[in-house]
Amino acid sequence: MERDFEGKRALVTGGGSGIGTAIARELSERGARVLVADLDMEAAETVVDGLRAAGGEAEAVRVDVADAASVEAMVARAVEAFGGLDMAVNNAGIGGPSELLGDYPLDGWRKVIDVNLNGVFYGCRYEIAAMLDSGGGAIVNMASILGSVGFSTASAYVTAKHALLGLTRTAAMEYAQKGIRVNTVGPAFIDTPLLSANLDQATLDSLAGLHPMGRIGRPEEVSALTCFLLSDRASFVTGSYHLADGGYTAQ
């Protein structure tokens, strides 16, 4: 694999599993030093052990993205460990309750918004400051196909992911002339623990059938798009929303 990220300093939230792990692995394979951040410190350390075993430079940190102070400390740790920050992927997220809007639990709403929206805001806020000190950088915020379409019984998740597009576009406009690019990726249903641990095989098969390609996506397919957006090959790409959805939203 081309080592076009040699010397770059990166962080990935939700890096302990699924899409986050795939992104952390690709960044490392391409030469970046990677801070793997996750609420589950053991999972983050396991990923880091794998990256180091493959010859990469990586550190693990526990982060609660719903807590601004925790996110600030995460970014400070990246700067301390690597001397600055060039790339960040705000990937951590949760699914939340599955309920009709009129029955949606208030605590569930707050938790989804805190993690999936506020957590990305906190990430951008502190990452941007670090990147300005480093001379620029690139951020990818992980949204979803549900950043552009609705999905019954997922009002909090859909609301948070729609809001991420506005947050991303605004940040991109504000920092376009300051050397920082900000983009959003929208995966469809991806084969991750978040999905497979909570759904039976019949439901997974049904979800696969919602995609014109007839299957659920792989974490590596989302990573490939994400890492392109972080790379210099996407130097004129900012403020945009890029789908990895097997044709889901084309229907």
Rosetta blueprint (number, residue, H / E / L):
1 M L
2 E L
3 R L
4 D L
5 F L
6 E L
7 G L
8 K L
9 R E
10 A E
11 L E
12 V E
13 T E
14 G L
15 G L
16 G L
17 S L
18 G H
19 I H
20 G H
21 T H
22 A H
23 I H
24 A H
25 R H
26 E H
27 L H
28 S H
29 E H
30 R L
31 G L
32 A L
33 R E
34 V E
35 L E
36 V E
37 A E
38 D E
39 L L
40 D L
41 M H
42 E H
43 A H
44 A H
45 E H
46 T H
47 V H
48 V H
49 D H
50 G H
51 L H
52 R H
53 A H
54 A L
55 G L
56 G L
57 E L
58 A E
59 E E
60 A E
61 V E
62 R E
63 V L
64 D L
65 V L
66 A L
67 D L
68 A H
69 A H
70 S H
71 V H
72 E H
73 A H
74 M H
75 V H
76 A H
77 R H
78 A H
79 V H
80 E H
81 A H
82 F H
83 G L
84 G L
85 L L
86 D L
87 M E
88 A E
89 V E
90 N E
91 N L
92 A L
93 G L
94 I L
95 G L
96 G L
97 P L
98 S L
99 E E
100 L L
101 L H
102 G H
103 D H
104 Y L
105 P L
106 L H
107 D H
108 G H
109 W H
110 R H
111 K H
112 V H
113 I H
114 D H
115 V H
116 N H
117 L H
118 N H
119 G H
120 V H
121 F H
122 Y H
123 G H
124 C H
125 R H
126 Y H
127 E H
128 I H
129 A H
130 A H
131 M H
132 L H
133 D H
134 S H
135 G L
136 G L
137 G E
138 A E
139 I E
140 V E
141 N E
142 M E
143 A L
144 S L
145 I H
146 L H
147 G H
148 S L
149 V L
150 G L
151 F L
152 S L
153 T L
154 A E
155 S H
156 A H
157 Y H
158 V H
159 T H
160 A H
161 K H
162 H H
163 A H
164 L H
165 L H
166 G H
167 L H
168 T H
169 R H
170 T H
171 A H
172 A H
173 M H
174 E H
175 Y H
176 A H
177 Q H
178 K H
179 G L
180 I E
181 R E
182 V E
183 N E
184 T E
185 V E
186 G E
187 P E
188 A L
189 F L
190 I E
191 D L
192 T L
193 P H
194 L H
195 L H
196 S H
197 A L
198 N L
199 L L
200 D L
201 Q H
202 A H
203 T H
204 L H
205 D H
206 S H
207 L H
208 A H
209 G L
210 L L
211 H L
212 P L
213 M L
214 G L
215 R L
216 I L
217 G E
218 R L
219 P H
220 E H
221 E H
222 V H
223 S H
224 A H
225 L H
226 T H
227 C H
228 F H
229 L H
230 L H
231 S L
232 D H
233 R H
234 A H
235 S L
236 F L
237 V L
238 T L
239 G L
240 S L
241 Y E
242 H E
243 L E
244 A E
245 D L
246 G L
247 G L
248 Y H
249 T H
250 A H
251 Q L
